[in-house]
Amino acid sequence: MPAIQKAVQPQVANAGCPSGSQCAYLPLVLKPSTDPRDRAYAVALYNSAYLGSAGVAAGWNGNISNCTPGSTTQAFRDSVLLRINYYRQMAGIPALTGFNSTYNTQDQAAALMMAANQTLNHTPPTTWKCYTQTGYDGSSTSNLALGAYGPDAIDLYMEDGGTPSLGHRRWILYPQTQQMGTGDITGSGGWMTVSNAMKAWDSHAWEARPATLNDFVSWPPAAFIPYEVVDPVWSFAVAGADFTNATVTVTSNGTNVPVTVSHPANGYGENTLAFTACSCSYWPRPASDTQYQVTVNNVKLNSVAHNYTYTVTVIDPAK
């Protein structure tokens, strides 16, 4: 995945709602929660946005053999956007406003190049099959996947297994980004001809950090989170933070959960600390809601140490 180097400082929005004994005298219309720390909302969002983004036909009309990028249907692109915004909303950061048509064109050409050459490269050479400058522009600024397309590719980026930087996940969860792009190839020559390119950032990358639910971005988030989207490697990001001497402790039901901490390189979204919270390939289905208290200590911001504690509640949304 591509990297950029620019540190931005966090902003935190704190909002409260006054209460009083006289409130009951007024007729009230309660607004449904839009906070993933509310279990009902977290389940509803999973059903509507995550599951709702699955199974939409791509309708790709291109051709790899004659280097035609083609396009996918609007409904399919909407499903990809819905999947991205599911993760962003659960992480407590602003949803994307949409896909940029120029980015889509670049990413469609980039995805074609990956499928035609059956490998991934952020700086593909001019000797590649189906090479175009448009495709190069998309390749150099996008997450790239081979063997997955559409919403499934977004899941692959979020899992980011085997990628030490966790850069794909970090770009999806970068608060400043307002628009992305997607390009998808559903080739018929096996999984190596199936690909996705997802524009990683936009012109807002160096702007001030927008208000977010917390002054950090974690995955899984400090929320009720369906086990189906919990990955073995967890991440904790703070803009401009120094995690060199940071420590991580995870407990569940009063028992320590063994973790292995790693320090991904900076330059991919916000500075991030990573830790493996499970030796599993896929997070197990919990018998009941299971809380994990995460404590990250000695995070340096402008040479001042900060400590963070938050709770991840893994749930079975079917219960």
C-alpha positions, 0 to 999 in steps of 0.5 A: 500500500502507498505511504505518505509522510505528514503528521497531523494533530488530533482534535477531540469533540466532546458532547454532552446532553443535560438532563433534569427531572422536569424533562418528562413533562415535555413530549419527546421524540427520541432519535435513534442512536448512531453510536457504536457503543450502543449495542442495538445500533451496532447490530442494526448497522452490521445488518444494514451496512455490512450484510447489506453490502454483500451479494451485489452483482458487479456487472463488470463489462471490461476485458482483460485480453484486449486491455479494456478496463470497463466499469462496474455498475453504480449499485455495485460501487455503492455496495463497496462504499457502504462496506468502507463506511461501515468500518469507518462508522464503527471506528467512530470516524466520519463516513466518506462522502462518496467516490470520486469519478476520477479516482474510480477511472484510475483505480479501474485501470490499475485493477486491470493491470494487476489482473492482467499481470497476475501480481501486485505492484504500486509502481508498475513498469511500462513493460507491463501488459495493459500499462497506462499512465492512468493505471499507474496513477491509480496503482501508486496511490491505492490499496491493491488486492488480488484474488478479491474484489468489491466489499470482499477486498475491503475486508481483506484490507481491514484484516491486513494479515501478513502486512506488518505496516497494517497500512491498508487498514490504516488508510481505510480508517484515516479520519481526514479522507472524504473521498476514495475510489474503487476499481474492480475486475471480475476476470474469469481466468481464476482468482489471479484475474480478480482484483481491486484497487481502492484509492487510499487518500484524497486532497484532504489528507493534510488538513486538520483532523476532524472530530472523532468519537475518541481521540484515538482510532482503534480496530476493533473499536471501543464499541459493541463489535460483531465477532465476524469483523474482529481480526486477530491483529488489533490496532491502536492509532493516535495522530503524531504519537510516538509508540516506541516505549508504549505497553499494551495490556488486555484483560477479559473477565479479570484474566490477562489475554496474552498479546504480542506487540509490534510497531508498524512504520509511520507514514500510512495514515495515523501513527499506529501500534499493533498487537496480536490478541488471538492466535486464531485465524478467525475470531471465535464466535462468543457464547455471550457478549465478551468484554476486553479491556485494553490499556495502552500506556506511555504513548508520547505526544509532544514528549508527554506520556499519555495512557489510554484505556478502552473496552471492546465488546465482542458480540454475536449479532444474531443473539 
